[in-house]
Amino acid sequence: MVAALGSMRSGLAPCNFETARLDTWVGQIPDDHLLPVRADLAAFDCRNHRLAQLCLMQDGFENAVLSARERYGSDRIGVFLGTSTSGILQTELAYRRRDPCSGALPADFLYATTQNIYSLAWFVQAYFGLDGPAAVVSTACSSSAKVFGNAARMIAAGLCDAAVVGGVDSLCLTTLYGFGSLGLLSAAPCRPFDANRNGISIGEGAGFILLEKARQGIAPNTVALLGVGESSDAYHMSSPHPEGLGARLAMQRALRSAELPADAIHYINLHGTGTRSNDDTEGKAVSALFGDRVACSSTKGWTGHTLGACGAIEAIISALAIEHGFLPGSAHTEVVDASLALHYLTATSAIAADIVMSNAFGFGGTNCSLVLGRRNR
Amino acid sequence: MKCFVEAAGVVAPGLAGWQKSRAILAGEVAYRFEEFAAPKLDVLPPVERRRTGLPAKLAITVGQDALLQSGRTVASLATVFASSDSDGELINEICKTLAGAERRISPTRFHNSVHNAAAGYWSIATGSHASSTSLCALDWSVAAGLVEAASQVAADREDVLLIAYDVPYPEPLLDARPVKYLFGAAFLLAHDRGGHSIAALEIKLKRGGEATRMHDPLLEELRRDNPAARALPLLAALANPPQGPIVIEYVAGNALEITATSC
């Protein structure tokens, strides 16, 4: 990820997913990377959990969770994950195999362990042998940002000592054709905050984070969750509030929760989907709170819009930026929209940031901002 | 975790609101199954009212039922929506369309298919900008919602409205997900005891434990049928506090042991 961000290498390509015939670009994981889930978890096998498993196997994450299990006990580690569509592709495929006479779904269709929203957390619990508190948050595109809040509250309330948080969303026909019906798919790679932006590119992706309560022995440089802010637009199901009211409230509440002033933020990873209205309203909200002082960018030009997974993935990008001392640019953005008074980064630059904000907003007017950083440097 | 219940709401076949249902839940009046009539929802603007599906209508109705008891305004009230799946009817329609040759999904159907559709319509109906979450834990969604709401009350010292709801599944999904009846329950949980408080709750997480059942066989059938109806023993405990705690099953072989004491 760090190498791709450094070399401005985007993961978007023309859509060639399943039987979809749509003039759009997607961020797709090659099918041959998505191997069947572990044999003992076969009931969970579907694209979403294959993608979850692929992600769990990266970067020493399994070992980190297993040693936390040793340290705290299997019932003291929570699992709070986000997804928007879970394994709905499995249901879409099952509908093609309905019994021609009775209309019945095939007997091998397993609703509870594939389609149901909760199946993601159930799969991850089973994968690691965890049996503590768990839930899946499904608030469209803010899902896996909000789970940081759930985990932080559970740890604060003493129900667990650590939590696996994150999000997974995989390509499916429901979202491709759904966003198509709303006229929100760009025929070119998405160009967040570009003057000529014209829609999103859908991506699939997963991100997992092991969140632990503060304790002795954690390296002082470890990136910490400093604040979470959540709000509702109370405006429209699929259009953001025109002045970005909900977005502004979420950012203000995240700052309040982190007990930090606006000028403590060094970089903002924007939600920045690349639609006219999202970038316009988010830009207004950022500008109202931060002026044009804070460097910001959207990283969806690399990954596409990973929907319920983008909160976790972009929190990870933000943490990587802090750890590796760079600020990510914005792939595919050529001419920054001058009507928005922002310090918008098009190229990745080697500038250090200690405290960053990451935004995620979703359908239904649901907003979440996270503050991550190293406080004592 | 400790909190106070300031109000409760219930909407289900034969349980038309907390006031009408209290005596039934307390075991003083016999339960009778009656079909649920979808409410008019005057709280939503006409355009949004036409667009809302049954899950959002149910969630808003039962949330309003709880608020009615509390005399509260909702502008600043945080919400937790718990549902085992949002809208089986919509999933059925969308999957049927996608399995056909013409893959044209209606934009309204698509945005209503998100799990947080009810929360979105709630915030439009009430004008609330407060924080809100929508979660799922399959058959343990009510318990997960209670844990989440109570932890918000404890960690943020905030009052939270929990709305749990689930609607029936259509064929052919019904075979894979047998939910036949609709059920909605709402609990306004408060950090401090107030003039409207009806009970103090103590919620403990424990390993194992069998769920408390309903005495009435029809209510017990409802409890087993609909994931949101797993809230029935808690509603009954609020209507008529029992000796000792009630148990609601939670994820991964855990259970919530809840002690309700009248205020």
Interface residues (C-beta under 8 A of the other chain):
Chain A: D75 S84 I88 T91 E92 A94 Y95 R96 R98 S102 G103 A104 L105 F109 L110 Y111 A112 Q115 N116 I117 Y118 S119 A121 W122 Q125 L130 D131 G132 P133 A134 A135 V136 V137 S138 T139 A140 K146 G149 N150 A152 R153 M154 A156 A157 L159 L173 T174 Y177 G178 F179 G180 S181 L182 E230 S231 S232 D233 A234 Y235 H236 M237 S238 L245 G246 L249 R253 G362 F363 G364 G365 T366
Chain B: M1 E48 R51 S84 D85 S86 I91 I94 C95 K96 L98 A99 R103 R104 I105 S106 P107 F110 H111 N112 S113 V114 H115 N116 A117 A119 G120 Y121 S123 I124 T126 G127 S128 H129 A130 S131 S132 T133 S134 L135 C136 A137 L138 W140 S141 A144 V147 E148 A150 S151 Q152 A154 A155 D156 E171 P172 L173 D175 A176 R177 L205 R207 Y250 V251 A252 G253 N254
